[in-house]
Amino acid sequence: MRRSLHAEWTKLRTLPSTGWLLVAAVAGTVLVGYAATGTLDIEHCRAPWCYEDTTKLSLLGVRLGQAAIVILAVLAVTPEYGTKMIKTTLAATPGRLTVLASKLAVVTGITLLAAVLGVLGSFLAARAVLPGNGFTSANGYPPLSLSDELTRRAAVGSVLYLGLIAVLGVGIGALVRDTAAAVTTVLTLLFAAPVLAMLVTDPRWQHRIHRFAPMDAGLTIQTTRDIAATTHIGAWAGMGVLAAYAAAALVAGALVFRFRDA
């Protein structure tokens, strides 16, 4: 297993796109969060009549950063099929599940590291910009702090969310085997549901779509204000929905990888 982990790390590290995708994931997460909080103005939202969820807004960039993670996770699996190098990999490590587990461990590990950097960077950016826009303790907005339970939950949940996105990408990559098709499949799964919910007029179906869509359900963990009124599912239950999607994709991908010819 150690040799397999080292081999997969070497392959992923030497891909030209890996470094850029990690930078894009971190930078996209931080910059979108900075832009979202930087455009807020206390004059347009004063407590108690209006209360912005500054924690959730600071983490808005996770929605963009996840796209880079999807591409990275898929690229950990699919290029070897295009170049036929998968035959060499399996000759060196005949245990197919060991190979897949190694790919998963490497991708998830670096994704979690990038996620931590992106989330912390988003909080630091928000803490820097929000007071200048009037979001101060005097106006009912204490500085963002990980000592606050809900804020800490949003931060930890966002890191776990991106980790599960990596698992989903690896699973779909192993299942589909084609880079473009796998990336398209995952991004469609994540972003199609919110668009569909906008097109549906029945409130009950809108609720169901938001409740069981992987991105909407998973990112419920970021909500810290008016939770009952603004969410369609509990925070950890929503994370469970995303985990179920990721697990299903990984199991399907593992079965195909195990029994289908290389």
C-alpha positions as CSV (number, residue, x, y, z in Angstrom):
1,M,0.0,0.0,0.0
2,R,2.9,2.3,0.8
3,R,4.4,1.9,-2.6
4,S,1.1,2.4,-4.3
5,L,0.5,5.6,-2.3
6,H,3.9,6.9,-3.3
7,A,3.3,6.1,-6.9
8,E,0.0,7.8,-7.0
9,W,1.4,10.9,-5.2
10,T,4.2,11.0,-7.8
11,K,1.8,10.8,-10.7
12,L,-0.5,13.5,-9.4
13,R,2.3,15.7,-8.3
14,T,3.9,15.6,-11.7
15,L,0.7,16.5,-13.6
16,P,1.2,20.0,-15.0
17,S,-2.3,21.0,-13.9
18,T,-2.2,19.9,-10.3
19,G,-0.5,22.9,-8.9
20,W,-2.7,25.3,-10.9
21,L,-5.9,23.5,-9.9
22,L,-4.9,23.7,-6.2
23,V,-4.1,27.4,-6.5
24,A,-7.4,27.9,-8.3
25,A,-9.3,26.1,-5.6
26,V,-7.8,28.2,-2.8
27,A,-7.8,31.5,-4.7
28,G,-11.3,31.0,-6.0
29,T,-12.7,30.3,-2.6
30,V,-11.0,33.3,-1.0
31,L,-11.6,35.8,-3.8
32,V,-15.3,35.1,-4.2
33,G,-15.8,35.2,-0.5
34,Y,-13.9,38.5,-0.3
35,A,-16.0,39.9,-3.2
36,A,-19.3,38.8,-1.5
37,T,-18.5,40.3,1.8
38,G,-16.8,43.4,0.3
39,T,-20.0,44.4,-1.5
40,L,-22.1,44.4,1.7
41,D,-23.2,47.7,3.2
42,I,-24.7,47.9,6.7
43,E,-27.0,50.7,5.5
44,H,-28.9,48.2,3.4
45,C,-29.2,45.6,6.2
46,R,-29.5,46.8,9.8
47,A,-30.5,44.5,12.7
48,P,-33.0,43.5,13.9
49,W,-35.1,44.0,10.7
50,C,-32.3,42.5,8.5
51,Y,-29.5,40.2,9.5
52,E,-26.9,39.1,7.0
53,D,-25.4,35.7,7.4
54,T,-21.8,37.0,7.1
55,T,-20.3,33.6,7.8
56,K,-22.2,32.0,4.9
57,L,-21.3,34.8,2.6
58,S,-17.7,34.7,3.5
59,L,-17.7,31.0,2.4
60,L,-19.6,31.6,-0.9
61,G,-16.4,30.9,-2.8
62,V,-16.6,27.2,-1.9
63,R,-19.1,27.0,-4.8
64,L,-16.4,28.1,-7.2
65,G,-13.5,26.4,-5.6
66,Q,-15.2,23.0,-5.8
67,A,-15.0,23.1,-9.7
68,A,-11.2,23.0,-9.5
69,I,-11.4,20.1,-7.0
70,V,-13.7,18.2,-9.3
71,I,-11.2,18.5,-12.2
72,L,-8.3,17.5,-10.0
73,A,-10.1,14.4,-8.6
74,V,-11.1,13.3,-12.1
75,L,-7.6,13.9,-13.4
76,A,-6.2,11.6,-10.7
77,V,-8.1,8.7,-12.4
78,T,-8.9,9.2,-16.1
79,P,-5.6,10.3,-17.9
80,E,-4.2,6.8,-17.5
81,Y,-6.9,5.3,-19.6
82,G,-6.3,7.8,-22.4
83,T,-2.6,7.0,-22.5
84,K,-3.1,3.2,-21.6
85,M,-0.7,3.6,-18.7
86,I,-3.3,2.0,-16.5
87,K,-2.0,-1.3,-17.8
88,T,1.4,-0.5,-16.4
89,T,-0.1,0.6,-13.1
90,L,-2.0,-2.6,-12.7
91,A,1.0,-4.7,-13.7
92,A,3.0,-3.0,-10.9
93,T,0.1,-3.2,-8.4
94,P,-2.2,-6.0,-9.3
95,G,-4.6,-5.2,-6.5
96,R,-7.1,-2.9,-8.2
97,L,-8.8,-1.7,-5.1
98,T,-5.5,-0.9,-3.6
99,V,-4.8,1.3,-6.6
100,L,-8.1,3.1,-6.3
101,A,-7.8,3.5,-2.6
102,S,-4.3,5.1,-3.1
103,K,-5.7,7.5,-5.7
104,L,-8.5,8.4,-3.3
105,A,-6.3,8.9,-0.3
106,V,-3.8,11.2,-2.2
107,V,-6.6,13.3,-3.8
108,T,-8.6,13.6,-0.6
109,G,-5.5,14.5,1.4
110,I,-4.4,17.4,-0.8
111,T,-8.0,18.5,-1.2
112,L,-8.5,18.8,2.5
113,L,-5.3,20.8,2.8
114,A,-6.4,23.2,0.1
115,A,-9.8,23.4,1.7
116,V,-8.4,24.4,5.0
117,L,-6.3,27.1,3.4
118,G,-9.3,28.4,1.4
119,V,-11.7,28.5,4.3
120,L,-9.2,30.2,6.6
121,G,-8.3,32.7,3.9
122,S,-12.0,33.4,3.4
123,F,-12.5,34.1,7.1
124,L,-9.4,36.3,7.3
125,A,-10.5,38.3,4.2
126,A,-14.0,38.7,5.6
127,R,-12.7,39.9,9.0
128,A,-10.6,42.4,7.2
129,V,-13.3,43.9,5.0
130,L,-16.6,43.7,7.0
131,P,-15.8,46.2,9.8
132,G,-15.1,48.9,7.2
133,N,-18.6,48.3,5.8
134,G,-20.2,48.8,9.1
135,F,-20.5,45.2,10.2
136,T,-19.2,45.7,13.7
137,S,-20.1,44.5,17.2
138,A,-21.9,47.8,17.8
139,N,-24.2,47.1,14.9
140,G,-24.9,43.5,16.0
141,Y,-22.2,41.8,14.0
142,P,-19.3,40.5,16.1
143,P,-16.1,39.6,14.2
144,L,-16.1,36.2,12.6
145,S,-14.5,33.8,15.0
146,L,-13.9,30.0,15.1
147,S,-14.7,30.1,18.8
148,D,-18.3,30.6,17.8
149,E,-20.0,27.2,17.5
150,L,-22.0,27.8,14.4
151,T,-19.1,29.6,12.7
152,R,-16.8,26.7,13.5
153,R,-19.4,24.2,12.2
154,A,-19.6,26.2,9.0
155,A,-15.8,26.2,8.6
156,V,-15.3,22.5,9.4
157,G,-18.3,21.6,7.3
158,S,-17.0,23.5,4.3
159,V,-13.7,21.6,4.5
160,L,-15.5,18.3,4.8
161,Y,-17.8,19.3,1.9
162,L,-14.8,19.8,-0.4
163,G,-13.3,16.5,0.7
164,L,-16.5,14.7,-0.2
165,I,-16.5,16.5,-3.6
166,A,-13.1,14.9,-4.2
167,V,-14.4,11.5,-3.3
168,L,-17.3,12.1,-5.7
169,G,-14.9,13.1,-8.5
170,V,-12.7,10.0,-8.0
171,G,-15.7,7.7,-8.0
172,I,-17.2,9.2,-11.2
173,G,-13.8,9.3,-12.8
174,A,-13.4,5.5,-12.2
175,L,-16.9,4.9,-13.4
176,V,-16.8,6.9,-16.6
177,R,-13.0,6.8,-17.5
178,D,-13.2,9.8,-19.8
179,T,-12.0,13.2,-18.4
180,A,-14.4,15.5,-20.2
181,A,-17.4,13.2,-19.6
182,A,-16.6,12.7,-15.9
183,V,-16.1,16.4,-15.2
184,T,-19.3,17.2,-17.0
185,T,-21.2,14.5,-15.1
186,V,-20.0,15.8,-11.7
187,L,-20.6,19.5,-12.4
188,T,-24.0,18.8,-13.8
189,L,-24.9,16.8,-10.7
190,L,-23.8,19.7,-8.5
191,F,-25.1,22.7,-10.4
192,A,-28.2,21.4,-12.4
193,A,-30.4,21.0,-9.3
194,P,-30.3,24.7,-8.2
195,V,-31.2,25.8,-11.8
196,L,-34.0,23.2,-11.9
197,A,-35.4,24.4,-8.6
198,M,-35.6,28.0,-10.1
199,L,-37.7,26.6,-13.0
200,V,-40.1,24.6,-10.8
201,T,-43.0,26.6,-9.6
202,D,-44.4,24.1,-7.1
203,P,-43.0,25.0,-3.6
204,R,-43.1,21.4,-2.5
205,W,-41.0,20.2,-5.4
206,Q,-38.6,23.1,-4.9
207,H,-38.2,22.0,-1.3
208,R,-37.5,18.4,-2.4
209,I,-35.0,19.4,-5.0
210,H,-33.1,21.6,-2.5
211,R,-33.3,18.9,0.2
212,F,-31.8,16.1,-1.9
213,A,-29.5,17.9,-4.3
214,P,-25.9,17.2,-3.3
215,M,-24.6,20.8,-3.4
216,D,-27.7,22.5,-1.8
217,A,-27.9,19.8,0.9
218,G,-24.2,19.7,1.6
219,L,-23.7,23.5,1.8
220,T,-26.6,23.8,4.3
221,I,-23.7,23.4,6.8
222,Q,-22.6,27.0,6.1
223,T,-25.9,28.6,7.4
224,T,-25.6,30.3,10.8
225,R,-28.6,32.7,10.7
226,D,-32.3,32.0,10.5
227,I,-31.5,28.3,10.1
228,A,-35.1,27.0,10.4
229,A,-36.5,29.6,8.0
230,T,-33.8,29.4,5.3
231,T,-32.7,25.8,5.1
232,H,-34.5,22.7,3.6
233,I,-32.6,20.1,5.6
234,G,-30.5,19.9,8.8
235,A,-26.9,20.8,8.6
236,W,-25.4,17.4,9.3
237,A,-28.3,15.6,7.5
238,G,-27.4,17.7,4.4
239,M,-23.8,16.6,4.7
240,G,-25.1,13.0,4.9
241,V,-26.9,13.5,1.6
242,L,-23.7,14.6,-0.1
243,A,-21.8,11.7,1.6
244,A,-24.4,9.3,0.2
245,Y,-23.8,10.6,-3.3
246,A,-20.1,10.3,-2.9
247,A,-20.2,6.8,-1.4
248,A,-22.6,5.6,-4.2
249,A,-20.2,7.0,-6.9
250,L,-17.2,5.5,-5.2
251,V,-18.8,2.1,-4.8
252,A,-20.0,2.1,-8.4
253,G,-16.6,3.2,-9.7
254,A,-14.8,0.6,-7.5
255,L,-17.0,-2.2,-8.9
256,V,-16.4,-1.1,-12.5
257,F,-12.7,-0.7,-11.9
258,R,-12.5,-4.1,-10.2
259,F,-14.3,-6.2,-12.7
260,R,-14.0,-4.4,-16.1
261,D,-11.0,-4.9,-18.3
262,A,-8.4,-2.1,-18.3
